Amino acid sequence: MMGSGTAFEVFGDIARTKQRRSKRTPFDHAKRYYKNDGIKNVFPKVNSQVLTQIRKRIQEENQQSTRKTIAILSIVGSVLVSLMYYFLFVYQFSNEVSSLFQFGW
């Protein structure tokens, strides 16, 4: 059961929520979120030439990051493959290490 103070808090929260929601307008895109905040989104007009330059620059940056990722992965992969080859085929384990993985005496 709720105490008397808890019920008043719930009613107060409902009243605050109604007050907050009355300030909102989802249909006025010139304003951010509330009617009374006074902030308007003003974007400069951009022509198609600037847009194509921006698009090309972003594509070049993406290509450079892809090349870096491929280079790093190939270097790390080649190091791992060479280490695996060394430990599997070149390095001779002693008898104690090989008997470690056998069950029984």
PyMOL commands that set and color helices and strands:
alter all, ss='L'
color gray80, all
select helices_A, chain A and resi 4-22+48-90+95-100
alter helices_A, ss='H'
color red, helices_A
deselect
rebuild
show_as cartoon
